[in-house]
Amino acid sequence: MKLIREILENKGDEIWFVGPHATVYEAIEIMADKVVGALVVMENDKLVGIISERDYARKVILRGRSSRDTPVLDIMTSRVIETSPDNTVDECMALMSENKIRHLPVMQGDKLLGVISIGDLVKETIKEQKSTIEQLERYISG
């Protein structure tokens, strides 16, 4: 099973983030521009939260708030579930399922290395399954 560090190597090292005092509108703009469903919230190079499209839908739109007037700090998830680069795809899928989340910051100590999504993990799982099937087909056909 592949380690998260290997997925980050293939994915690249770009990390999209926003500050806690930015508006939710600014965060949504970044998500739309970068085609991502969540942003880590950073303050002074420290991970302080995560904001997702789900946070926006549930904590702004459904409550009749304005995204232009609401700071990220007000709706972000501050108790961030994170993973290590040495965890496996299966471990991270289990962590995401148990916590009903779709994005995991990857931390090495206090350093943010990247963010993986459920989509990253599904792609890797499909790739591994395809490889296994191909190996089995070669074995069967001699």
C-alpha positions as CSV (number, residue, x, y, z in Angstrom):
1,M,0.0,0.0,0.0
2,K,1.3,3.4,-1.0
3,L,2.3,6.0,1.6
4,I,0.9,9.5,1.7
5,R,4.4,10.9,1.1
6,E,4.4,9.2,-2.3
7,I,1.0,10.7,-3.2
8,L,2.3,14.2,-2.3
9,E,5.4,13.7,-4.4
10,N,3.2,12.9,-7.4
11,K,0.7,15.6,-6.6
12,G,3.2,18.4,-6.2
13,D,3.9,20.8,-3.3
14,E,1.4,23.6,-3.9
15,I,-0.7,24.3,-0.9
16,W,-3.6,26.6,-1.2
17,F,-4.4,28.6,2.0
18,V,-6.2,31.5,3.4
19,G,-5.8,33.6,6.6
20,P,-8.4,33.5,9.4
21,H,-9.3,37.1,8.9
22,A,-10.0,36.9,5.2
23,T,-13.6,36.9,4.2
24,V,-15.4,33.7,3.3
25,Y,-16.0,35.2,-0.1
26,E,-12.2,35.5,-0.6
27,A,-11.8,31.9,0.4
28,I,-14.5,30.7,-2.0
29,E,-12.9,32.7,-4.8
30,I,-9.6,30.9,-4.2
31,M,-11.3,27.5,-4.1
32,A,-13.0,28.3,-7.4
33,D,-9.9,29.6,-9.0
34,K,-7.7,26.6,-7.9
35,V,-10.6,24.1,-8.4
36,V,-10.3,22.7,-4.8
37,G,-13.0,22.0,-2.2
38,A,-11.1,23.2,0.8
39,L,-8.4,25.5,2.0
40,V,-6.1,25.2,5.0
41,V,-6.3,28.3,7.2
42,M,-2.8,29.5,8.1
43,E,-1.7,32.2,10.5
44,N,2.0,33.0,11.0
45,D,3.0,29.8,9.2
46,K,0.9,27.8,11.6
47,L,-2.1,25.6,10.7
48,V,-5.1,27.0,12.6
49,G,-8.0,25.5,10.7
50,I,-9.6,24.3,7.5
51,I,-12.5,25.8,5.5
52,S,-14.5,23.8,3.0
53,E,-17.3,24.3,0.6
54,R,-19.4,22.3,3.0
55,D,-18.6,24.9,5.8
56,Y,-19.7,27.6,3.4
57,A,-23.0,25.9,2.5
58,R,-23.9,25.0,6.1
59,K,-22.6,27.9,8.1
60,V,-23.1,30.9,5.7
61,I,-25.8,30.2,3.1
62,L,-28.1,28.2,5.2
63,R,-27.9,30.7,8.1
64,G,-28.5,33.7,5.8
65,R,-25.1,35.2,6.4
66,S,-23.1,37.2,3.9
67,S,-19.9,35.7,2.6
68,R,-18.5,39.2,2.0
69,D,-19.0,40.1,5.6
70,T,-18.1,36.8,7.4
71,P,-14.5,36.2,8.3
72,V,-13.1,32.7,7.7
73,L,-12.4,32.5,11.5
74,D,-16.2,32.4,12.2
75,I,-16.9,29.3,10.1
76,M,-13.6,27.4,9.8
77,T,-13.1,24.0,11.5
78,S,-10.4,24.7,14.1
79,R,-10.1,21.1,15.4
80,V,-8.3,19.8,12.3
81,I,-7.9,16.1,11.7
82,E,-4.5,15.6,10.1
83,T,-2.3,12.8,8.9
84,S,1.4,11.9,8.7
85,P,3.3,11.4,5.4
86,D,4.1,7.9,6.7
87,N,0.4,6.8,6.9
88,T,-1.1,4.6,4.1
89,V,-3.9,5.3,1.7
90,D,-6.1,2.8,3.6
91,E,-5.4,4.5,7.0
92,C,-6.3,7.9,5.6
93,M,-9.5,6.6,3.9
94,A,-10.5,5.1,7.3
95,L,-9.7,8.4,9.0
96,M,-11.8,10.3,6.5
97,S,-14.7,7.9,6.7
98,E,-14.7,7.9,10.5
99,N,-14.7,11.6,10.7
100,K,-16.9,12.3,7.7
101,I,-14.3,14.6,6.1
102,R,-12.9,14.9,2.6
103,H,-9.6,16.7,3.1
104,L,-6.6,15.9,5.3
105,P,-3.7,18.2,5.9
106,V,-0.4,16.2,5.9
107,M,1.8,17.3,8.8
108,Q,5.4,16.5,9.7
109,G,5.6,17.8,13.3
110,D,4.5,21.4,13.0
111,K,5.2,21.6,9.3
112,L,2.4,21.4,6.8
113,L,3.6,19.3,3.8
114,G,0.4,19.3,1.8
115,V,-3.3,18.4,1.7
116,I,-4.8,15.2,0.3
117,S,-8.4,14.8,-0.7
118,I,-10.6,11.8,-0.8
119,G,-10.3,12.1,-4.6
120,D,-6.5,11.7,-4.4
121,L,-7.0,8.5,-2.3
122,V,-9.7,7.1,-4.6
123,K,-7.5,7.7,-7.7
124,E,-4.6,5.9,-6.0
125,T,-6.8,3.0,-5.0
126,I,-8.1,2.6,-8.5
127,K,-4.6,2.7,-9.9
128,E,-3.5,0.0,-7.5
129,Q,-6.5,-2.2,-8.3
130,K,-5.9,-1.8,-12.0
131,S,-2.3,-2.9,-11.5
132,T,-3.3,-5.9,-9.5
133,I,-5.8,-7.0,-12.2
134,E,-3.2,-6.6,-14.9
135,Q,-0.8,-8.8,-12.9
136,L,-3.5,-11.4,-12.3
137,E,-4.4,-11.5,-16.0
138,R,-0.7,-12.0,-17.0
139,Y,-0.4,-14.7,-14.5
140,I,-3.6,-16.5,-15.7
141,S,-2.7,-16.2,-19.4
142,G,0.8,-17.6,-18.7
